[in-house]
């Protein structure tokens, strides 16, 4: 199989490295706007060849992987569609899916498509942070359009397993609703905590000296690439707004319990959160 990856950063580079390590492709090409990124991807073993021009890079590819931010994917699709062969499979790695699945449906030149979202990554970006083990044991969502191409889905399911991930087939709407709570809302809560601390630090200059591992861990996501996260928020607004409202109500309940000294209710809320976290993560580890 000949694979072309458009966008050779953290995800695209890691995907290429994992595929090549698994021997799952006879050739992996990369397309990027930056020649230095392509050169670094070649040095790191993420690709076999690099191209600045998309038409040249996707020629003859059996699988084209879009590994750019979500809104960049939406911008690329119209120019990419006429370049794809009748049998070429398109896979994207975007963090939200409904907008992309809908956009793909409007491109007549895209004959075979499956959306994807590996539940793996870090707050870092770029080819220098790519890792051939990034997807190991990670859930890898596969999101087919309403008219499922079973052949394409089977091929990608096998490929996902070969790079060490666990494929999970799920419709776009359900995917976006779930990741709004497990991925996108945590980012926003991390942002809120960082901003709240910054506000307090204006009056308490030594605040940073008291910011230990708990604060660092809880605000880690706030260090994510801003434009990437803005794209995610704006393309998953409906589900994310619902999550924000739920979080606001829960914070209001906690504030009332603390203000009114309702200790038993506070303990019950905190205990429920602790038990819920253990149950959710425990289920994920044993599936």
Protein Blocks (a to p, Z undefined) as FASTA:
>chain_A
ZZddehiafklmmmmmmmmmnopafbdcdddfblklmmmmmmnopafbdcfblklmmgop
abdcdfbdfklmmmmmmmmmmmpcfklccddfbfbfklmmmmmmmmmklmbdcddddded
dfbecjklgcfklmgopacdddddfbdcfklmmmmmmmmmmnopacddddfklmmmmmmm
mmmmmmmmmmmmmmmmmmmmmmmmmlmmmmcfklmmmmmmmmpcfklmmmmmmmmmmmmm
mmmmmmmmmmmmmmmmmmnopaklmmmmmmmmmmmmmmmmmmmmmZZ
